[in-house]
Amino acid sequence: MGGASFSQPWRSMPWTNEENLNFIKSYKPQNNDVENLRILLHGPVGAGKSSFINSLESVLLGRVTGRVMTDTISANSFTKKYKAFKIHKDPESFYPFIFNDTMGFEQRNGMNVEDIKLALMGHVTEGYKPIPGVQLKESDQEYNSCPSLDDKVHALVCVMPADLVSLISDEVVKKMRDVRLAASDMGIPQLAILTKVDEACPEVKNNIKNVYESIYLKEQVDKFSLMLGIPQNCIFLVKNYESELQTNEDINGPILIALRQMIVYGEDFINNL
């Protein structure tokens, strides 16, 4: 853990929370073949993928939610199925983006890399329950043989705990990099979020506003960028809602910035097809 900080933020927050919310609320895919922008989350077990979806929903609904089941003590992936989540914009409609949650990567088990690659191409249907070491086949019921552009992934997001960047196993890094390279071959943009920033840095735990002033967190961004090859300006720091009973603007800010950039990158991808 690190507590030292820069005298000035090493990354500025270019928009206010209100500006980001207005951007997100007004967003609609320009490509008529895409009803929903599809964002796929992947990463190691316990990274906070499901918690991030809950946190996004909490920010957009203005209250802490827990629709996506999470687990704080298991050493294995709590997410067992390939699931898609939409967030209510109002009682009658949803935001035009979908988050796909996946089983976490483990050294020997967890999510199959080849299944993630199939998901990127839109071949994996919701509800598919991966079996470690067994790849989804064309003959399987959960295989979508004719995916539409709407079924395909438009942005890939790697989720990693900020305090575990230096401790992640070589096997898991290889799996994440394999997925990233496959996405690159398909032209799919890739971003990353480092979660649990409050656990990684005491100064951030005391005040989340210090998140982009922490020298330690900047070092973790640098390391993760070198590890996976994701540019630093595509890596975002967030604290998920976990112990809080109410939302607050300081936690909302980094989450909204990350979501806005996911939408921007995904929208650019579908418009350039």
Beta strands, then each sheet from edge to edge (+ up, - down):
strand 1: 37-42
strand 2: 83-85
strand 3: 88-90
strand 4: 93-94
strand 5: 97-101
strand 6: 155-161
strand 7: 190-195
strand 8: 235-237
sheet 1: 2+ 5- 1- 6- 7- 8-
sheet 2: 3+ 4-
end
